[in-house]
């Protein structure tokens, strides 16, 4: 195995946190640059073997290089099972805690929104809950990463699916208050709230990428 192959093998071993396909692409790109460096050294009078041995040394420690490359490619991080579960679990847990707690509702913000805007109470509740979940969604996006930011918006959608299933099973969709209340509970919150939380997740993923690059 040549010095270049040894160098690339060690570099590749340090890119395990990236998506395997992207890691292979990076290794191929580095091989191309090493080949160009070999030719550059040959023009200075080094033999082929000397140039092949000198090229990897000029790129520095493969572990340090892999760290820089991994940070630059943070959006391609492999989605591990832990992160895949942690991101929506964080948002979902916060959602359940807020819905079941009086802390968010006992100050009258929802009533004030309903009285001060064209929103009905169910719509005001959904908006207030979405705003309260913003920090959890941003953190969830940072956990999930650039490719999987949308996981932060998954809990409201799953909640809507569950609500639809229960309502249909009990034939109670049409009896869930007014038509606007029904729409807020079964459509606008699961879809609209989920989309907003997913957008906050994307913002969190981008923040996480910037923080990673600055380390």
C-alpha positions, 0 to 999 in steps of 0.5 A: 500500500502506498503512502497515499493509500495509508494516508487516505485510509486513516483519514477515512477512519476519522470521518465515521460521523459523516454519511458514508457516501459523503465520506467516500466523496471526501476521500476521493477529493483528497486523493485527487488533490494528493495526486496533484501535489505529487505532480507538483513535487515531481516538477521540483526534481523529486523522484516519483517515490519521493513525491508520493511520500512527500505529498501526504506529509504536506497535507498534515496530520490526517486526524486534524484534516479529517476534523476540519473536513467533518466540520465543513461537512456538518450537514452531512452528519450520519443520522444516528438512532439516538439523534433520530429519536432525541430530536422529536422526543425533545420537542414532543416531551416539551409539547406534552409538558406544556399542554399538561401544565397550567403554567403556559395558560394561567396568565391569560395570554391565550385569552388576550390573543383571542380577544385582541385578534381575529383568532378564536381561542383554539387558534390562539392556544395553538399559536401560543403553544408553537411560540413556547416550543420554539427553543425546543425546536431550535435545540432539536434541529441542532441535534438532528443536523442539517439534513434532518432538521424537519424532525423537530416538526414531527410531534405536532403532525403525529399528534394530529394523526392520533387526534384524527384516528381517535376522532374518526374511531369515535365518529366525533370529528364533526362534534368537536366544537365549531368548524373553526375549532375543528380545523384548528385542532385537526389541521392548522396545528398539526400542519401549520404548527409542525411546519413552523417548528420544522422551520425553527429546527432548520434554523437550529441546524444552521446554528449548530453548523456555524458553531461546529465550524467555529470550534 
